[in-house]
Amino acid sequence: MIQLGRTYDLLVVKKTDFGFYLDAENLGEVLIPLKHAPVSLSVDDTVEVFLYLDSEDRPIATTQVPKAQVGDFAYLQVKDNTQVGAFLDWGLDKDVLVPFAEQHRPMIVGHSYIVYLYLDNQDRITATSKIHKIVLEDDEHNFHPQQPVDLMIANTTELGFKAIVDQSYWGLLYKDEVDQRLSFGQSIQGYVKYIREDGKIDLSLKSGSQIRENYGQRIQQFLRDHDGFAPVHDKSPPAQISELLGMSKGQFKNAIGTLYKQRLITIEKDGIRLV
């Protein structure tokens, strides 16, 4: 079933002086105006288009690419405030409306906000900045550790950064594990680091292999700075490892295991040594 607010490849069934009509199945024949149609378009061609309602609430097609589609979160800028709400620039000729009732706080022209796009009860594409009623947190999910995910930075807490994971769930990036600047509304790739017992998602900006490589490089640098030897090994107390190298015992064991397999270190009775 074809829905408004999404992109489809549709068949051209008719040409007119003002555009082409496309077969949009359950939506009927939908117009793509000449100004948005490829120059070489002909009847029986297929064309990739985005579907929405025009100013008279009629389904219409465009080859313009929106910054988001229905069911997506996006970071969009306010272009205008009116008596019905704020209008945001989302890449199309017709701006998208955030009604006053769907504004988390009053929107200011020129400012950008994270919004979620949905169809209202009249099938008009609408946005809401009340994202906390949309993003899931306690529901069941199928995420697993080391899974690559798309993140949108959406909030900060005492622990770090809250991010929307794959357009659906909340996850947390711990601030002491982030070594780059992050900004509100930023989209970035990350990884599921850990799934807590309550199902909440801990995130990382680095894959497991990247993290191990980073800790491995830190250990090698320490060894080079200390005559090739560190007085810690896999049986050392966690506090000693943390004080000496600034990492947990688990991180240390994983890193030296990789370095040992690569024959970059030897593990001795009283510590580790650079080969």
Short mmCIF file of the C-alpha atoms (twelve columns), coordinates in Angstrom:
data_MODEL
# 
_entry.id   MODEL 
# 
loop_
_atom_site.group_PDB 
_atom_site.id 
_atom_site.type_symbol 
_atom_site.label_atom_id 
_atom_site.label_alt_id 
_atom_site.label_comp_id 
_atom_site.label_asym_id 
_atom_site.label_seq_id 
_atom_site.Cartn_x 
_atom_site.Cartn_y 
_atom_site.Cartn_z 
_atom_site.pdbx_PDB_model_num 
ATOM 1   C CA . MET A 1   0.000  0.000   0.000   1 
ATOM 2   C CA . ILE A 2   1.396  3.389   -1.006  1 
ATOM 3   C CA . GLN A 3   1.444  6.062   1.691   1 
ATOM 4   C CA . LEU A 4   1.951  9.791   1.687   1 
ATOM 5   C CA . GLY A 5   5.219  10.985  3.135   1 
ATOM 6   C CA . ARG A 6   7.339  8.238   1.572   1 
ATOM 7   C CA . THR A 7   9.425  7.768   -1.590  1 
ATOM 8   C CA . TYR A 8   8.429  5.344   -4.371  1 
ATOM 9   C CA . ASP A 9   9.299  4.369   -7.938  1 
ATOM 10  C CA . LEU A 10  6.075  5.031   -9.868  1 
ATOM 11  C CA . LEU A 11  4.975  4.444   -13.453 1 
ATOM 12  C CA . VAL A 12  4.155  7.397   -15.721 1 
ATOM 13  C CA . VAL A 13  0.699  6.812   -17.222 1 
ATOM 14  C CA . LYS A 14  -0.227 10.159  -18.766 1 
ATOM 15  C CA . LYS A 15  1.372  13.387  -19.993 1 
ATOM 16  C CA . THR A 16  -0.318 16.811  -19.881 1 
ATOM 17  C CA . ASP A 17  0.701  20.388  -20.556 1 
ATOM 18  C CA . PHE A 18  1.410  20.949  -16.844 1 
ATOM 19  C CA . GLY A 19  3.064  17.663  -15.904 1 
ATOM 20  C CA . PHE A 20  2.783  13.894  -15.775 1 
ATOM 21  C CA . TYR A 21  0.374  11.608  -13.963 1 
ATOM 22  C CA . LEU A 22  1.808  8.649   -12.082 1 
ATOM 23  C CA . ASP A 23  0.117  5.420   -11.054 1 
ATOM 24  C CA . ALA A 24  0.108  5.619   -7.260  1 
ATOM 25  C CA . GLU A 25  -2.088 2.518   -6.886  1 
ATOM 26  C CA . ASN A 26  -4.417 3.054   -3.898  1 
ATOM 27  C CA . LEU A 27  -3.890 6.838   -4.094  1 
ATOM 28  C CA . GLY A 28  -4.965 6.927   -7.746  1 
ATOM 29  C CA . GLU A 29  -3.190 8.978   -10.387 1 
ATOM 30  C CA . VAL A 30  -0.889 11.551  -8.830  1 
ATOM 31  C CA . LEU A 31  0.534  14.592  -10.615 1 
ATOM 32  C CA . ILE A 32  4.210  15.434  -10.824 1 
ATOM 33  C CA . PRO A 33  4.432  19.056  -12.068 1 
ATOM 34  C CA . LEU A 34  6.716  19.779  -15.012 1 
ATOM 35  C CA . LYS A 35  9.110  21.807  -12.842 1 
ATOM 36  C CA . HIS A 36  9.836  18.698  -10.767 1 
ATOM 37  C CA . ALA A 37  9.865  16.165  -13.616 1 
ATOM 38  C CA . PRO A 38  13.089 14.988  -15.291 1 
ATOM 39  C CA . VAL A 39  13.479 16.565  -18.749 1 
ATOM 40  C CA . SER A 40  13.581 13.173  -20.478 1 
ATOM 41  C CA . LEU A 41  10.554 11.714  -18.671 1 
ATOM 42  C CA . SER A 42  8.013  9.933   -20.908 1 
ATOM 43  C CA . VAL A 43  4.892  7.799   -20.588 1 
ATOM 44  C CA . ASP A 44  5.708  4.223   -19.440 1 
ATOM 45  C CA . ASP A 45  8.878  5.390   -17.659 1 
ATOM 46  C CA . THR A 46  9.278  4.917   -13.935 1 
ATOM 47  C CA . VAL A 47  10.462 7.778   -11.753 1 
ATOM 48  C CA . GLU A 48  11.473 8.011   -8.111  1 
ATOM 49  C CA . VAL A 49  9.265  10.532  -6.329  1 
ATOM 50  C CA . PHE A 50  8.248  11.684  -2.880  1 
ATOM 51  C CA . LEU A 51  4.501  11.916  -2.201  1 
ATOM 52  C CA . TYR A 52  2.796  14.579  -0.091  1 
ATOM 53  C CA . LEU A 53  -0.237 16.901  -0.128  1 
ATOM 54  C CA . ASP A 54  -0.149 20.213  -1.984  1 
ATOM 55  C CA . SER A 55  -1.552 23.483  -0.627  1 
ATOM 56  C CA . GLU A 56  -5.055 22.304  -1.566  1 
ATOM 57  C CA . ASP A 57  -4.567 18.957  0.207   1 
ATOM 58  C CA . ARG A 58  -4.287 16.987  -3.049  1 
ATOM 59  C CA . PRO A 59  -1.696 14.189  -3.376  1 
ATOM 60  C CA . ILE A 60  1.257  15.410  -5.423  1 
ATOM 61  C CA . ALA A 61  4.669  14.029  -6.397  1 
ATOM 62  C CA . THR A 62  8.093  15.630  -6.516  1 
ATOM 63  C CA . THR A 63  11.644 14.613  -7.347  1 
ATOM 64  C CA . GLN A 64  12.854 16.977  -4.647  1 
ATOM 65  C CA . VAL A 65  14.481 15.010  -1.838  1 
ATOM 66  C CA . PRO A 66  13.137 15.829  1.643   1 
ATOM 67  C CA . LYS A 67  15.454 15.938  4.639   1 
ATOM 68  C CA . ALA A 68  13.207 13.375  6.323   1 
ATOM 69  C CA . GLN A 69  10.186 11.208  5.606   1 
ATOM 70  C CA . VAL A 70  7.173  10.185  7.660   1 
ATOM 71  C CA . GLY A 71  8.375  8.036   10.542  1 
ATOM 72  C CA . ASP A 72  11.772 9.760   10.706  1 
ATOM 73  C CA . PHE A 73  13.397 12.063  13.233  1 
ATOM 74  C CA . ALA A 74  15.205 15.075  11.786  1 
ATOM 75  C CA . TYR A 75  16.974 18.239  12.908  1 
ATOM 76  C CA . LEU A 76  15.179 21.056  11.068  1 
ATOM 77  C CA . GLN A 77  15.288 24.843  11.079  1 
ATOM 78  C CA . VAL A 78  12.281 27.101  11.681  1 
ATOM 79  C CA . LYS A 79  11.530 29.365  8.704   1 
ATOM 80  C CA . ASP A 80  8.376  31.071  9.934   1 
ATOM 81  C CA . ASN A 81  5.924  31.394  12.817  1 
ATOM 82  C CA . THR A 82  2.225  31.782  12.038  1 
ATOM 83  C CA . GLN A 83  -1.146 31.667  13.788  1 
ATOM 84  C CA . VAL A 84  -1.261 27.868  13.385  1 
ATOM 85  C CA . GLY A 85  2.286  27.017  14.393  1 
ATOM 86  C CA . ALA A 86  5.878  26.967  13.161  1 
ATOM 87  C CA . PHE A 87  6.936  26.025  9.646   1 
ATOM 88  C CA . LEU A 88  10.209 24.164  9.186   1 
ATOM 89  C CA . ASP A 89  12.492 23.834  6.170   1 
ATOM 90  C CA . TRP A 90  12.620 20.159  5.219   1 
ATOM 91  C CA . GLY A 91  13.902 20.479  1.655   1 
ATOM 92  C CA . LEU A 92  10.617 20.852  -0.258  1 
ATOM 93  C CA . ASP A 93  8.856  23.914  -1.695  1 
ATOM 94  C CA . LYS A 94  6.108  23.469  0.893   1 
ATOM 95  C CA . ASP A 95  7.416  23.719  4.474   1 
ATOM 96  C CA . VAL A 96  6.302  21.285  7.168   1 
ATOM 97  C CA . LEU A 97  4.103  22.467  10.050  1 
ATOM 98  C CA . VAL A 98  4.663  21.981  13.778  1 
ATOM 99  C CA . PRO A 99  1.331  22.933  15.394  1 
ATOM 100 C CA . PHE A 100 1.543  24.816  18.693  1 
ATOM 101 C CA . ALA A 101 0.178  21.765  20.510  1 
ATOM 102 C CA . GLU A 102 3.074  19.683  19.179  1 
ATOM 103 C CA . GLN A 103 5.836  22.075  20.275  1 
ATOM 104 C CA . HIS A 104 7.836  20.960  23.307  1 
ATOM 105 C CA . ARG A 105 8.605  24.636  23.833  1 
ATOM 106 C CA . PRO A 106 7.797  27.692  21.688  1 
ATOM 107 C CA . MET A 107 9.852  27.607  18.513  1 
ATOM 108 C CA . ILE A 108 11.997 30.523  17.363  1 
ATOM 109 C CA . VAL A 109 12.624 31.466  13.728  1 
ATOM 110 C CA . GLY A 110 16.192 30.590  12.719  1 
ATOM 111 C CA . HIS A 111 16.592 27.982  15.459  1 
ATOM 112 C CA . SER A 112 16.712 24.254  14.741  1 
ATOM 113 C CA . TYR A 113 14.892 21.478  16.601  1 
ATOM 114 C CA . ILE A 114 14.691 17.698  16.571  1 
ATOM 115 C CA . VAL A 115 11.252 16.719  15.290  1 
ATOM 116 C CA . TYR A 116 9.392  13.570  14.301  1 
ATOM 117 C CA . LEU A 117 7.333  13.488  11.114  1 
ATOM 118 C CA . TYR A 118 3.909  11.832  11.063  1 
ATOM 119 C CA . LEU A 119 0.572  11.950  9.228   1 
ATOM 120 C CA . ASP A 120 -2.193 13.784  11.069  1 
ATOM 121 C CA . ASN A 121 -5.829 12.666  10.991  1 
ATOM 122 C CA . GLN A 122 -6.245 14.349  7.587   1 
ATOM 123 C CA . ASP A 123 -3.140 12.675  6.101   1 
ATOM 124 C CA . ARG A 124 -1.160 15.916  6.180   1 
ATOM 125 C CA . ILE A 125 2.551  15.520  6.887   1 
ATOM 126 C CA . THR A 126 3.095  17.153  10.267  1 
ATOM 127 C CA . ALA A 127 5.978  17.416  12.730  1 
ATOM 128 C CA . THR A 128 6.209  17.258  16.519  1 
ATOM 129 C CA . SER A 129 9.073  18.281  18.776  1 
ATOM 130 C CA . LYS A 130 7.587  16.265  21.649  1 
ATOM 131 C CA . ILE A 131 9.933  13.426  20.793  1 
ATOM 132 C CA . HIS A 132 9.893  11.833  24.253  1 
ATOM 133 C CA . LYS A 133 6.416  10.481  23.540  1 
ATOM 134 C CA . ILE A 134 7.759  8.834   20.362  1 
ATOM 135 C CA . VAL A 135 11.220 7.464   21.210  1 
ATOM 136 C CA . LEU A 136 11.030 4.057   22.879  1 
ATOM 137 C CA . GLU A 137 12.988 3.169   26.006  1 
ATOM 138 C CA . ASP A 138 11.391 0.340   27.980  1 
ATOM 139 C CA . ASP A 139 9.963  -1.682  25.075  1 
ATOM 140 C CA . GLU A 140 11.555 -4.915  23.917  1 
ATOM 141 C CA . HIS A 141 14.059 -4.679  21.079  1 
ATOM 142 C CA . ASN A 142 16.449 -6.846  19.073  1 
ATOM 143 C CA . PHE A 143 19.643 -4.805  19.387  1 
ATOM 144 C CA . HIS A 144 22.807 -6.688  20.330  1 
ATOM 145 C CA . PRO A 145 26.358 -5.730  21.388  1 
ATOM 146 C CA . GLN A 146 28.701 -4.599  18.592  1 
ATOM 147 C CA . GLN A 147 25.761 -3.872  16.267  1 
ATOM 148 C CA . PRO A 148 26.395 -0.800  14.065  1 
ATOM 149 C CA . VAL A 149 23.620 1.773   14.518  1 
ATOM 150 C CA . ASP A 150 22.715 5.276   13.335  1 
ATOM 151 C CA . LEU A 151 22.566 7.818   16.143  1 
ATOM 152 C CA . MET A 152 21.090 11.284  16.556  1 
ATOM 153 C CA . ILE A 153 22.340 13.244  19.566  1 
ATOM 154 C CA . ALA A 154 19.213 14.451  21.336  1 
ATOM 155 C CA . ASN A 155 20.000 15.347  24.956  1 
ATOM 156 C CA . THR A 156 22.663 15.503  27.651  1 
ATOM 157 C CA . THR A 157 22.616 14.069  31.160  1 
ATOM 158 C CA . GLU A 158 25.080 13.906  34.037  1 
ATOM 159 C CA . LEU A 159 26.310 10.607  32.592  1 
ATOM 160 C CA . GLY A 160 26.706 11.685  28.991  1 
ATOM 161 C CA . PHE A 161 24.705 12.024  25.787  1 
ATOM 162 C CA . LYS A 162 21.272 10.569  25.070  1 
ATOM 163 C CA . ALA A 163 20.917 9.503   21.445  1 
ATOM 164 C CA . ILE A 164 18.087 8.205   19.292  1 
ATOM 165 C CA . VAL A 165 19.166 4.778   18.044  1 
ATOM 166 C CA . ASP A 166 18.110 3.765   14.516  1 
ATOM 167 C CA . GLN A 167 15.162 6.195   14.556  1 
ATOM 168 C CA . SER A 168 13.466 4.302   17.361  1 
ATOM 169 C CA . TYR A 169 15.048 3.809   20.830  1 
ATOM 170 C CA . TRP A 170 16.943 5.802   23.432  1 
ATOM 171 C CA . GLY A 171 20.572 4.925   24.067  1 
ATOM 172 C CA . LEU A 172 23.351 6.456   26.164  1 
ATOM 173 C CA . LEU A 173 26.890 7.513   25.266  1 
ATOM 174 C CA . TYR A 174 28.993 7.920   28.416  1 
ATOM 175 C CA . LYS A 175 30.822 11.261  28.397  1 
ATOM 176 C CA . ASP A 176 34.110 9.771   29.656  1 
ATOM 177 C CA . GLU A 177 34.159 7.493   26.591  1 
ATOM 178 C CA . VAL A 178 33.554 10.263  24.036  1 
ATOM 179 C CA . ASP A 179 36.736 11.805  22.636  1 
ATOM 180 C CA . GLN A 180 35.153 14.195  20.124  1 
ATOM 181 C CA . ARG A 181 32.781 17.120  20.180  1 
ATOM 182 C CA . LEU A 182 29.111 16.211  19.819  1 
ATOM 183 C CA . SER A 183 26.332 18.692  19.171  1 
ATOM 184 C CA . PHE A 184 22.571 18.609  19.600  1 
ATOM 185 C CA . GLY A 185 20.854 17.193  16.522  1 
ATOM 186 C CA . GLN A 186 24.065 15.699  15.123  1 
ATOM 187 C CA . SER A 187 23.737 12.426  13.190  1 
ATOM 188 C CA . ILE A 188 26.628 10.018  13.601  1 
ATOM 189 C CA . GLN A 189 27.337 6.307   13.326  1 
ATOM 190 C CA . GLY A 190 27.878 4.369   16.520  1 
ATOM 191 C CA . TYR A 191 27.729 0.894   18.004  1 
ATOM 192 C CA . VAL A 192 25.723 -0.898  20.649  1 
ATOM 193 C CA . LYS A 193 28.184 -1.419  23.465  1 
ATOM 194 C CA . TYR A 194 26.070 -3.224  26.037  1 
ATOM 195 C CA . ILE A 195 22.447 -4.143  26.740  1 
ATOM 196 C CA . ARG A 196 21.644 -3.664  30.419  1 
ATOM 197 C CA . GLU A 197 19.451 -6.067  32.384  1 
ATOM 198 C CA . ASP A 198 16.526 -3.640  32.114  1 
ATOM 199 C CA . GLY A 199 16.949 -3.566  28.315  1 
ATOM 200 C CA . LYS A 200 18.402 -0.059  28.162  1 
ATOM 201 C CA . ILE A 201 21.107 0.473   25.546  1 
ATOM 202 C CA . ASP A 202 24.660 1.644   26.220  1 
ATOM 203 C CA . LEU A 203 26.412 3.017   23.162  1 
ATOM 204 C CA . SER A 204 29.897 3.650   21.843  1 
ATOM 205 C CA . LEU A 205 31.244 5.649   18.935  1 
ATOM 206 C CA . LYS A 206 33.817 2.924   18.354  1 
ATOM 207 C CA . SER A 207 33.419 -0.731  17.470  1 
ATOM 208 C CA . GLY A 208 34.751 -3.408  19.803  1 
ATOM 209 C CA . SER A 209 37.809 -3.900  17.617  1 
ATOM 210 C CA . GLN A 210 38.483 -0.137  17.510  1 
ATOM 211 C CA . ILE A 211 38.232 0.056   21.304  1 
ATOM 212 C CA . ARG A 212 40.624 -2.873  21.771  1 
ATOM 213 C CA . GLU A 213 43.020 -1.326  19.263  1 
ATOM 214 C CA . ASN A 214 42.893 1.982   21.149  1 
ATOM 215 C CA . TYR A 215 43.660 0.312   24.479  1 
ATOM 216 C CA . GLY A 216 46.363 -1.745  22.819  1 
ATOM 217 C CA . GLN A 217 48.008 1.417   21.488  1 
ATOM 218 C CA . ARG A 218 47.842 2.966   24.951  1 
ATOM 219 C CA . ILE A 219 49.547 -0.061  26.486  1 
ATOM 220 C CA . GLN A 220 52.269 -0.079  23.830  1 
ATOM 221 C CA . GLN A 221 52.944 3.624   24.374  1 
ATOM 222 C CA . PHE A 222 53.214 3.060   28.134  1 
ATOM 223 C CA . LEU A 223 55.708 0.249   27.531  1 
ATOM 224 C CA . ARG A 224 57.787 2.400   25.188  1 
ATOM 225 C CA . ASP A 225 57.854 5.167   27.809  1 
ATOM 226 C CA . HIS A 226 58.905 2.785   30.609  1 
ATOM 227 C CA . ASP A 227 61.780 0.776   29.167  1 
ATOM 228 C CA . GLY A 228 59.459 -1.774  27.594  1 
ATOM 229 C CA . PHE A 229 57.965 -3.106  30.829  1 
ATOM 230 C CA . ALA A 230 54.756 -2.675  32.858  1 
ATOM 231 C CA . PRO A 231 54.414 -4.361  36.282  1 
ATOM 232 C CA . VAL A 232 50.848 -5.540  35.664  1 
ATOM 233 C CA . HIS A 233 49.373 -8.704  34.157  1 
ATOM 234 C CA . ASP A 234 46.042 -10.537 33.933  1 
ATOM 235 C CA . LYS A 235 46.170 -11.475 37.627  1 
ATOM 236 C CA . SER A 236 46.848 -7.923  38.860  1 
ATOM 237 C CA . PRO A 237 44.194 -6.151  40.993  1 
ATOM 238 C CA . PRO A 238 41.757 -3.986  38.974  1 
ATOM 239 C CA . ALA A 239 42.699 -0.875  40.976  1 
ATOM 240 C CA . GLN A 240 46.388 -1.281  40.108  1 
ATOM 241 C CA . ILE A 241 45.622 -1.631  36.387  1 
ATOM 242 C CA . SER A 242 43.300 1.382   36.459  1 
ATOM 243 C CA . GLU A 243 45.822 3.563   38.305  1 
ATOM 244 C CA . LEU A 244 48.684 2.613   35.991  1 
ATOM 245 C CA . LEU A 245 46.934 2.524   32.595  1 
ATOM 246 C CA . GLY A 246 43.565 4.221   33.037  1 
ATOM 247 C CA . MET A 247 41.435 1.263   31.932  1 
ATOM 248 C CA . SER A 248 39.388 -1.504  33.510  1 
ATOM 249 C CA . LYS A 249 40.785 -4.964  34.093  1 
ATOM 250 C CA . GLY A 250 38.503 -6.401  31.412  1 
ATOM 251 C CA . GLN A 251 39.679 -3.841  28.875  1 
ATOM 252 C CA . PHE A 252 43.294 -4.529  29.843  1 
ATOM 253 C CA . LYS A 253 42.923 -8.305  29.493  1 
ATOM 254 C CA . ASN A 254 41.269 -8.021  26.080  1 
ATOM 255 C CA . ALA A 255 43.961 -5.627  24.880  1 
ATOM 256 C CA . ILE A 256 46.963 -7.631  26.066  1 
ATOM 257 C CA . GLY A 257 45.371 -10.798 24.674  1 
ATOM 258 C CA . THR A 258 45.308 -9.183  21.225  1 
ATOM 259 C CA . LEU A 259 48.861 -7.821  21.610  1 
ATOM 260 C CA . TYR A 260 50.114 -11.237 22.723  1 
ATOM 261 C CA . LYS A 261 48.512 -12.974 19.719  1 
ATOM 262 C CA . GLN A 262 50.139 -10.382 17.475  1 
ATOM 263 C CA . ARG A 263 53.470 -11.192 19.192  1 
ATOM 264 C CA . LEU A 264 53.934 -7.573  20.195  1 
ATOM 265 C CA . ILE A 265 54.313 -8.332  23.907  1 
ATOM 266 C CA . THR A 266 55.253 -11.212 26.190  1 
ATOM 267 C CA . ILE A 267 53.396 -11.928 29.410  1 
ATOM 268 C CA . GLU A 268 55.760 -12.639 32.292  1 
ATOM 269 C CA . LYS A 269 55.286 -13.658 35.906  1 
ATOM 270 C CA . ASP A 270 55.553 -10.087 37.204  1 
ATOM 271 C CA . GLY A 271 54.232 -8.067  34.252  1 
ATOM 272 C CA . ILE A 272 54.176 -7.558  30.483  1 
ATOM 273 C CA . ARG A 273 57.112 -6.717  28.243  1 
ATOM 274 C CA . LEU A 274 57.341 -5.135  24.796  1 
ATOM 275 C CA . VAL A 275 58.889 -7.460  22.201  1 
# 
